[in-house]
Amino acid sequence: MAHDPEVRAAAMAALLAGQGVAQVADEYHLPTSTVSRWRVEARTEAGRSEDVGALLLDYLQENLTTLRAQAVAFRDARWLAEQDAADAAVLHGVMTDKAIRLLEALEGSGVSPSAPSTHGARNRVRDYY
């Protein structure tokens, strides 16, 4: 069964951030065998790893952009008054936690998500591998 590339990237990001296979499978509603296979493929197939790495960097960038937009929305008193405080706090906390875990994982890898590149994330990942 083919899985959405964004789901795969999110699952791989969680693995990279240190979550276990079973935890990732449960969180993303995936078979444990699928997550385990993806982890093995990412480690053993250089081309595949490069693609997943590029997806991870793209996912992180999208996540951080969303967090910035959320922070702006959370400052809007009228919008905030219409939200359930617990739900808004959980959403913001989960996304912040994931982004920080990804940044920590990237920090140890030598990949600089803020490094300027004329060819996008793929070259930053290629430099890493």
N, C-alpha and C positions, 0 to 999 in steps of 0.2 A: 504494500500500500504506500503510495506517495504521500509525503507530508509537506505541508506548506513550508517553503524555505524560511519564512520568518519564525515559525515555530521551531524549526531545527536550529536556527541561529540563536534563538532565545535559550533553548535547551543547552546548546554548546557553550553559550556564555555562562550559564549557571554551572556547568561542569568546570569550566575554566576558573570560575570564581571559587571553586572548592566544594561545591555540593556533590553528594554521592549520586550514583546512577539511580538508585531506587527513589531517592528524594526528588530528583529531576523528573523521573518518569511519572511519579505521583502528581507533582505540581503541574505538569503539562499534559496530563492524561494520555501518556504514551506507554506502550509496552516496554518493560525493563530491557528486554532483548534488543529493541530498536535503539534505545539510548546507549546501551553498551556497545552495539555495533557501530554507531556513529562515533563514539569515543575512540574505538580501535581504528576506524577509517581515518579519523582526523590525525591520529598519531602515526599511521603507517603509510598513508598516501600523500605525498608532498603536494600534488596538484589539488587534491581534495582539501587538504589542510589550508592551502592558500585561499581557496574559495570560502571556506568556513571562516577563516581569519578575516577576510574582507567583509563578510557578512557581520561578524562580531563588531568590527569597527563601525560599520554603517549603523548597526543596531544601537550601539552605544551613543553615537552621535544623535540619532533620532530620539533616544531616551532622554538625553540631556536637553535637547531642544524642547521636548515635551515638558520636562521638569521646569524649564524656564517659563514656558507658557502657563503652566499651572501656578507657579509662584505669582505671576502677574494676575491671574484670575483670582487667586486666593486673597489678593489685596483689595479686590473690588468688594466693597462692603455690601452692596445690593445683591450681588451674586452669592456671596458668602452667607448672607442671611437666609437664602433659599435652600441651602445645603444642609444635610445632616452632618453635624460636626464630626461624628465618629467615622462616617464613611469617607469624608474628605481627608481626615487625618490618616486613615489606613492607606488610602490610595497614594497619598503623597509619601508616606513613610516607606511603603513597599518599593515604589519607584526610586526613591532616594537611596535606599539600601542596596538595590540591585546596581545602580549606577556606581556607587562607591565601591562595591565589591569588584565590579569590572575594572574600575580605575586601579584598584590595588593589584589585581591580577596583571594588568598591562604594565604597571610600574615595574614589576619584577622581571618583565619580559624584555625590556629594552625598547619596546614600541612606544613612540611618542604620539598620542592621539592629537596633540596640538601642533605637531610639526607640519609646516607648510609643504605642500606637494602639488606639483602641476599635473600629476596623474592620479590623484585620489588615493583612497585607502589601500588599494591593491598594492601599490609600490611600498607603502609603509609595512605592509604585511610581508611582502616578498623580502624586504630587508631583514625582517625578523627571522624568517626561515632560511 
